[in-house]
Amino acid sequence: MAVREIRLFGDPVLRTVCDPVEQIDEGVRALVADLCDTVAFDGRAGLASTQIGHTLRAFSLHIDGEISYVLNPELVEVDGEPSLIGEGCLSVPDLWFDVLRYPRATVRGIDLSGEEIVISGAGLMAQALQHECDHLDGKLYINRLDRDTRGEAMRRIRASAWF
C-alpha cells in the first residue's frame, strides 16, 4: 500500500507494548501491506508495527530476498548458547552495537487468514525474530546493552544529526 516513515528513538510509540490483533479487517490488511512495502529495501531485515506508528502486534521480515510477516508473534523458543552479535535498528539509525542473542529462534503467530504460522531460523533470521519481538514488547536493542555500552549509545544518539 505505502512506504511509511520510520519512527526514531525518542518517539514514545517505540516504548509501547503492542496489543494483539483481535480481528483481521481492512485496517490490519493495510498495516501488513505497509509493513511489507516499508521493509522491502536493501539493508532492511525486519520492521515492527511500532516503527511505523502502529500498536498492533505485527512485524515484517526481509531475509534472503524473501518478504514475510507475522501477526500476533510470540517468541516461543530460543536455542543455543547466546553470543554477542552486531546489531542495528532502523529506529536508531547509523549506530551498530554488539547485542547478546540466541543463535536459533522460533516465533509462532497467525497470517491474514487467521491460520497459525511458525517461523524458525538461525543466524540473521533468529536475530531478526528476537529483535522484532522486542520491539513489540516496547524494547529497543539498546535496552539490551550493558550499562557502559548503553551510555556510549546514548552519547552517540544525542550527538547524531537525526536526534
The 8 nearest C-alpha neighbors of each residue, nearest first, counted from 0:
[[1, 32, 33, 29, 36, 2, 30, 35],
 [2, 0, 33, 3, 36, 37, 32, 34],
 [1, 3, 37, 36, 33, 4, 0, 34],
 [4, 2, 37, 51, 1, 5, 33, 34],
 [3, 5, 51, 6, 2, 37, 50, 52],
 [4, 6, 51, 50, 7, 3, 90, 89],
 [7, 5, 50, 51, 90, 4, 10, 52],
 [6, 8, 90, 10, 91, 9, 5, 50],
 [9, 7, 90, 10, 91, 6, 13, 162],
 [8, 10, 11, 7, 13, 162, 6, 12],
 [9, 11, 12, 8, 13, 7, 6, 14],
 [12, 10, 13, 14, 9, 15, 8, 6],
 [11, 13, 15, 14, 10, 49, 52, 54],
 [12, 14, 11, 49, 15, 137, 10, 50],
 [15, 13, 137, 12, 11, 138, 16, 136],
 [16, 14, 137, 12, 13, 17, 136, 54],
 [15, 17, 136, 137, 135, 14, 18, 54],
 [18, 16, 54, 56, 55, 135, 15, 136],
 [17, 19, 55, 56, 54, 20, 16, 71],
 [20, 18, 56, 71, 55, 21, 17, 70],
 [19, 21, 22, 55, 71, 56, 18, 70],
 [22, 20, 19, 23, 18, 71, 55, 24],
 [23, 21, 20, 24, 27, 113, 19, 26],
 [24, 22, 27, 111, 21, 20, 25, 28],
 [23, 25, 27, 26, 22, 28, 29, 111],
 [24, 26, 28, 27, 29, 23, 30, 22],
 [27, 25, 29, 24, 28, 30, 23, 31],
 [26, 28, 30, 24, 29, 25, 23, 31],
 [27, 29, 25, 31, 30, 26, 32, 24],
 [30, 28, 32, 26, 27, 31, 25, 33],
 [29, 31, 27, 33, 28, 32, 34, 26],
 [32, 30, 34, 28, 33, 29, 35, 27],
 [33, 31, 29, 35, 0, 30, 34, 36],
 [34, 32, 36, 30, 1, 31, 35, 0],
 [35, 33, 31, 37, 32, 36, 59, 30],
 [34, 36, 32, 38, 33, 37, 59, 31],
 [37, 35, 33, 2, 39, 34, 38, 32],
 [36, 38, 2, 34, 35, 39, 3, 33],
 [37, 39, 35, 36, 43, 40, 46, 34],
 [40, 38, 36, 37, 35, 61, 41, 43],
 [41, 39, 38, 43, 42, 37, 61, 36],
 [42, 40, 43, 39, 44, 38, 61, 64],
 [41, 43, 40, 44, 61, 39, 38, 45],
 [42, 44, 41, 38, 40, 45, 61, 39],
 [45, 43, 61, 60, 62, 42, 127, 38],
 [46, 44, 60, 59, 61, 43, 127, 38],
 [45, 47, 59, 58, 38, 60, 34, 50],
 [48, 46, 58, 50, 49, 131, 57, 134],
 [47, 49, 53, 50, 51, 57, 58, 54],
 [50, 48, 52, 53, 51, 47, 13, 54],
 [49, 51, 6, 48, 5, 47, 52, 13],
 [52, 50, 5, 49, 48, 6, 53, 3],
 [51, 53, 49, 50, 12, 48, 6, 54],
 [54, 52, 49, 48, 55, 51, 50, 12],
 [53, 55, 17, 49, 18, 48, 56, 52],
 [56, 54, 18, 17, 19, 53, 20, 57],
 [55, 57, 71, 19, 17, 18, 70, 135],
 [58, 56, 70, 48, 69, 71, 55, 47],
 [59, 57, 47, 46, 68, 69, 48, 131],
 [58, 60, 68, 46, 45, 67, 34, 35],
 [59, 61, 45, 67, 66, 44, 68, 62],
 [62, 60, 66, 44, 65, 45, 64, 38],
 [61, 63, 65, 64, 44, 60, 124, 66],
 [64, 62, 65, 61, 66, 44, 124, 123],
 [65, 63, 62, 61, 66, 39, 41, 44],
 [66, 64, 62, 61, 63, 67, 60, 39],
 [67, 65, 61, 60, 35, 64, 62, 39],
 [66, 68, 60, 59, 65, 61, 35, 69],
 [67, 69, 59, 58, 60, 70, 31, 66],
 [70, 68, 57, 58, 72, 108, 110, 109],
 [69, 71, 57, 109, 72, 108, 110, 56],
 [72, 70, 56, 108, 19, 57, 20, 109],
 [73, 71, 108, 107, 70, 69, 106, 74],
 [72, 74, 106, 107, 75, 108, 71, 132],
 [73, 75, 106, 76, 105, 72, 107, 132],
 [76, 74, 106, 73, 105, 107, 77, 104],
 [77, 75, 105, 104, 74, 78, 106, 103],
 [78, 76, 104, 103, 101, 105, 79, 75],
 [79, 77, 103, 101, 104, 102, 76, 80],
 [80, 78, 102, 101, 81, 103, 77, 104],
 [79, 81, 101, 82, 78, 102, 100, 103],
 [82, 80, 101, 100, 99, 79, 102, 83],
 [83, 81, 99, 100, 84, 80, 101, 102],
 [82, 84, 99, 98, 97, 100, 85, 81],
 [83, 85, 97, 98, 86, 82, 99, 100],
 [86, 84, 97, 96, 98, 95, 83, 87],
 [85, 87, 95, 96, 97, 84, 98, 88],
 [86, 88, 95, 94, 96, 89, 85, 91],
 [87, 89, 91, 90, 92, 86, 140, 94],
 [88, 90, 92, 91, 5, 87, 7, 43],
 [91, 89, 7, 88, 8, 6, 92, 5],
 [90, 92, 88, 89, 8, 7, 94, 93],
 [93, 91, 89, 94, 90, 88, 87, 7],
 [92, 94, 95, 91, 87, 88, 89, 159],
 [95, 93, 92, 87, 91, 96, 88, 152],
 [94, 96, 87, 86, 85, 93, 97, 88],
 [97, 95, 85, 86, 98, 87, 94, 84],
 [96, 98, 85, 84, 83, 86, 99, 95],
 [99, 97, 83, 84, 100, 144, 85, 96],
 [98, 100, 83, 82, 81, 84, 97, 101],
 [101, 99, 81, 82, 98, 83, 102, 126],
 [100, 102, 81, 103, 79, 77, 78, 80],
 [101, 103, 121, 122, 79, 125, 81, 100],
 [104, 102, 121, 125, 78, 101, 77, 120],
 [103, 105, 77, 125, 76, 119, 120, 78],
 [106, 104, 119, 76, 118, 75, 74, 77],
 [105, 107, 74, 118, 73, 75, 117, 72],
 [106, 108, 117, 73, 72, 116, 118, 75],
 [109, 107, 72, 71, 116, 70, 115, 69],
 [110, 108, 115, 70, 114, 116, 113, 69],
 [109, 111, 113, 112, 114, 70, 69, 116],
 [110, 112, 113, 23, 109, 28, 114, 70],
 [113, 111, 110, 114, 109, 23, 115, 28],
 [112, 114, 110, 109, 111, 115, 23, 70],
 [115, 113, 109, 112, 110, 116, 111, 108],
 [116, 114, 109, 108, 113, 110, 117, 107],
 [117, 115, 109, 108, 107, 114, 110, 118],
 [116, 118, 107, 106, 108, 119, 115, 105],
 [117, 119, 106, 105, 107, 116, 120, 104],
 [120, 118, 105, 104, 106, 117, 125, 121],
 [119, 121, 125, 124, 103, 104, 105, 118],
 [120, 122, 103, 125, 124, 102, 123, 104],
 [121, 123, 125, 124, 102, 126, 103, 120],
 [122, 124, 126, 125, 127, 121, 62, 120],
 [125, 123, 120, 127, 126, 122, 121, 128],
 [126, 124, 121, 104, 103, 120, 128, 122],
 [125, 127, 123, 129, 124, 128, 130, 122],
 [128, 126, 130, 124, 129, 125, 131, 123],
 [129, 127, 125, 131, 126, 130, 124, 132],
 [128, 130, 132, 126, 127, 131, 133, 125],
 [131, 129, 127, 133, 128, 132, 126, 134],
 [132, 130, 134, 133, 128, 129, 47, 127],
 [133, 131, 135, 129, 134, 130, 128, 136],
 [132, 134, 136, 138, 130, 131, 135, 129],
 [135, 133, 138, 131, 137, 136, 132, 139],
 [134, 136, 132, 17, 137, 133, 16, 56],
 [135, 137, 16, 133, 134, 138, 17, 132],
 [136, 138, 14, 15, 16, 134, 135, 13],
 [139, 137, 134, 133, 136, 14, 142, 140],
 [138, 140, 141, 142, 134, 133, 137, 13],
 [139, 141, 142, 143, 138, 130, 144, 98],
 [140, 142, 143, 144, 139, 149, 152, 96],
 [143, 141, 140, 139, 144, 138, 149, 145],
 [144, 142, 141, 140, 98, 145, 99, 139],
 [145, 143, 141, 149, 142, 148, 98, 146],
 [144, 146, 148, 147, 149, 143, 142, 150],
 [145, 147, 149, 148, 150, 144, 151, 143],
 [148, 146, 150, 149, 145, 151, 144, 152],
 [147, 149, 151, 150, 145, 146, 144, 152],
 [150, 148, 152, 146, 144, 151, 147, 145],
 [149, 151, 147, 153, 148, 152, 146, 154],
 [150, 152, 148, 154, 149, 153, 155, 147],
 [153, 151, 149, 155, 150, 154, 156, 148],
 [152, 154, 156, 150, 155, 151, 157, 149],
 [155, 153, 151, 157, 152, 156, 158, 150],
 [154, 156, 158, 152, 153, 157, 159, 151],
 [155, 157, 153, 159, 158, 154, 152, 162],
 [158, 156, 154, 155, 159, 162, 153, 160],
 [157, 159, 155, 156, 154, 160, 162, 153],
 [160, 158, 156, 161, 157, 162, 155, 93],
 [159, 161, 162, 158, 157, 156, 155, 92],
 [160, 162, 159, 92, 156, 7, 158, 157],
 [161, 159, 160, 157, 156, 158, 8, 7]]
